[in-house]
Amino acid sequence: MIPPFVLEKIPFLLSGIVATGINFGMYLLLVDRFLPPGPATMVAYSSSVLVNFVLQRYFVFELRRSVQSAFVLSMLVSAGGMLLDWLIVTGLHQFPYLGDQEWIIKGAATGIVFFYNFYAKRRVFEGARPQDATNVEKQDPPTADSKNKTKNYNS
Protein backbone atom coordinates (compact mmCIF):
# COMPACT_ATOMS: atom_id res chain seq x y z
CA MET A 1 0.00 0.00 0.00
CA ILE A 2 1.08 3.54 -0.69
CA PRO A 3 1.07 5.74 2.43
CA PRO A 4 -1.60 8.52 2.43
CA PHE A 5 1.03 11.27 2.70
CA VAL A 6 2.44 10.01 -0.62
CA LEU A 7 -0.96 9.52 -2.30
CA GLU A 8 -2.04 13.10 -1.59
CA LYS A 9 1.00 14.39 -3.47
CA ILE A 10 0.39 12.41 -6.71
CA PRO A 11 -2.16 14.82 -8.28
CA PHE A 12 0.08 17.72 -7.23
CA LEU A 13 3.03 15.94 -8.82
CA LEU A 14 1.14 15.40 -12.09
CA SER A 15 0.03 19.03 -12.32
CA GLY A 16 3.55 20.02 -11.34
CA ILE A 17 4.99 17.98 -14.22
CA VAL A 18 3.09 20.16 -16.67
CA ALA A 19 4.14 23.40 -14.95
CA THR A 20 7.69 22.15 -14.55
CA GLY A 21 7.86 21.30 -18.24
CA ILE A 22 6.95 24.89 -19.00
CA ASN A 23 9.43 26.14 -16.40
CA PHE A 24 12.33 23.95 -17.60
CA GLY A 25 11.64 24.55 -21.29
CA MET A 26 11.51 28.30 -20.91
CA TYR A 27 14.54 28.36 -18.62
CA LEU A 28 16.75 26.24 -20.88
CA LEU A 29 15.74 28.20 -23.98
CA LEU A 30 16.30 31.56 -22.32
CA VAL A 31 19.58 30.68 -20.59
CA ASP A 32 20.92 29.13 -23.80
CA ARG A 33 20.13 32.04 -26.08
CA PHE A 34 18.89 35.18 -24.39
CA LEU A 35 19.36 35.73 -20.65
CA PRO A 36 21.72 34.94 -17.78
CA PRO A 37 20.51 32.31 -15.25
CA GLY A 38 18.94 34.71 -12.70
CA PRO A 39 16.58 36.56 -15.06
CA ALA A 40 15.91 33.36 -17.04
CA THR A 41 14.78 31.67 -13.82
CA MET A 42 12.38 34.50 -13.01
CA VAL A 43 10.79 34.54 -16.48
CA ALA A 44 10.53 30.74 -16.66
CA TYR A 45 9.09 30.36 -13.17
CA SER A 46 6.55 33.12 -13.77
CA SER A 47 5.42 31.53 -17.02
CA SER A 48 4.41 28.33 -15.26
CA VAL A 49 2.58 29.93 -12.32
CA LEU A 50 -0.76 30.63 -14.02
CA VAL A 51 -0.99 27.17 -15.58
CA ASN A 52 -0.14 25.66 -12.22
CA PHE A 53 -2.87 27.65 -10.43
CA VAL A 54 -5.57 26.47 -12.85
CA LEU A 55 -4.46 22.84 -12.63
CA GLN A 56 -4.30 22.93 -8.82
CA ARG A 57 -7.67 24.67 -8.59
CA TYR A 58 -9.49 21.99 -10.58
CA PHE A 59 -7.50 18.80 -10.06
CA VAL A 60 -5.49 18.94 -6.84
CA PHE A 61 -6.97 20.86 -3.94
CA GLU A 62 -10.47 21.46 -2.60
CA LEU A 63 -11.15 25.18 -2.71
CA ARG A 64 -12.42 26.39 0.66
CA ARG A 65 -12.22 30.12 0.04
CA SER A 66 -13.07 32.49 -2.80
CA VAL A 67 -11.24 32.02 -6.07
CA GLN A 68 -9.99 35.61 -5.86
CA SER A 69 -8.43 35.21 -2.43
CA ALA A 70 -6.99 31.80 -3.37
CA PHE A 71 -5.47 33.38 -6.49
CA VAL A 72 -3.87 36.27 -4.61
CA LEU A 73 -2.51 34.00 -1.87
CA SER A 74 -1.33 31.48 -4.46
CA MET A 75 0.55 34.22 -6.31
CA LEU A 76 2.22 35.26 -3.03
CA VAL A 77 3.28 31.66 -2.40
CA SER A 78 4.51 31.45 -5.99
CA ALA A 79 6.53 34.64 -5.54
CA GLY A 80 8.16 33.05 -2.49
CA GLY A 81 8.82 29.91 -4.54
CA MET A 82 10.32 31.99 -7.33
CA LEU A 83 12.63 33.71 -4.85
CA LEU A 84 13.64 30.35 -3.40
CA ASP A 85 14.19 28.95 -6.93
CA TRP A 86 16.26 32.00 -7.89
CA LEU A 87 18.38 31.76 -4.72
CA ILE A 88 19.11 28.09 -5.33
CA VAL A 89 19.91 28.50 -9.05
CA THR A 90 22.15 31.51 -8.60
CA GLY A 91 23.74 30.00 -5.49
CA LEU A 92 24.58 26.71 -7.21
CA HIS A 93 26.16 28.62 -10.09
CA GLN A 94 28.81 29.71 -7.58
CA PHE A 95 30.16 26.16 -7.33
CA PRO A 96 32.86 25.54 -9.99
CA TYR A 97 31.77 21.96 -10.69
CA LEU A 98 28.12 22.89 -11.19
CA GLY A 99 28.50 26.18 -13.05
CA ASP A 100 27.59 24.75 -16.45
CA GLN A 101 25.35 21.85 -15.41
CA GLU A 102 22.00 23.56 -15.99
CA TRP A 103 19.92 20.35 -15.76
CA ILE A 104 21.39 19.45 -12.37
CA ILE A 105 21.06 22.98 -11.00
CA LYS A 106 17.48 23.44 -12.18
CA GLY A 107 16.58 19.91 -11.03
CA ALA A 108 17.84 20.56 -7.50
CA ALA A 109 15.95 23.85 -7.30
CA THR A 110 12.77 22.25 -8.64
CA GLY A 111 12.90 19.39 -6.12
CA ILE A 112 13.24 21.72 -3.16
CA VAL A 113 10.60 24.16 -4.37
CA PHE A 114 8.17 21.24 -5.01
CA PHE A 115 7.77 20.54 -1.29
CA TYR A 116 7.60 24.23 -0.38
CA ASN A 117 4.83 24.71 -2.96
CA PHE A 118 2.84 21.62 -1.98
CA TYR A 119 2.48 22.52 1.69
CA ALA A 120 2.03 26.25 1.13
CA LYS A 121 -0.52 25.83 -1.69
CA ARG A 122 -2.46 23.20 0.24
CA ARG A 123 -2.81 25.77 3.02
CA VAL A 124 -3.88 28.45 0.50
CA PHE A 125 -6.60 26.33 -1.11
CA GLU A 126 -7.82 24.27 1.82
CA GLY A 127 -7.00 26.42 4.85
CA ALA A 128 -5.70 25.12 8.16
CA ARG A 129 -6.20 21.45 8.85
CA PRO A 130 -7.68 20.67 12.26
CA GLN A 131 -4.52 18.88 13.42
CA ASP A 132 -2.39 21.83 12.20
CA ALA A 133 -4.21 24.52 14.18
CA THR A 134 -5.04 24.65 17.85
CA ASN A 135 -8.08 26.96 17.83
CA VAL A 136 -9.82 26.16 14.56
CA GLU A 137 -13.57 25.73 14.49
CA LYS A 138 -14.66 22.17 13.83
CA GLN A 139 -15.14 21.76 10.10
CA ASP A 140 -17.26 19.19 8.32
CA PRO A 141 -15.14 16.65 6.46
CA PRO A 142 -15.20 17.13 2.69
CA THR A 143 -17.52 14.89 0.73
CA ALA A 144 -17.43 13.78 -2.87
CA ASP A 145 -20.20 16.32 -3.63
CA SER A 146 -18.23 19.17 -2.10
CA LYS A 147 -15.10 18.55 -4.19
CA ASN A 148 -14.11 21.70 -6.11
CA LYS A 149 -16.88 23.80 -4.52
CA THR A 150 -16.21 26.85 -2.41
CA LYS A 151 -17.41 26.46 1.16
CA ASN A 152 -18.34 29.29 3.49
CA TYR A 153 -17.14 28.53 7.00
CA ASN A 154 -18.12 31.92 8.38
CA SER A 155 -21.79 31.03 8.82
Secondary structure by P-SEA (a helix, b strand, c coil): cccaaaaaaaaaaaaaaaaaaaaaaaaaaaaaccccaaaaaaaaaaaaaaaaaaaaacccccccccaaaaaaaaaaaaaaaaaaaaaaaaaaaaccccccaaaaaaaaaaaaaaaaaaaaaaaaacccccccccccccccccccccccccccccc
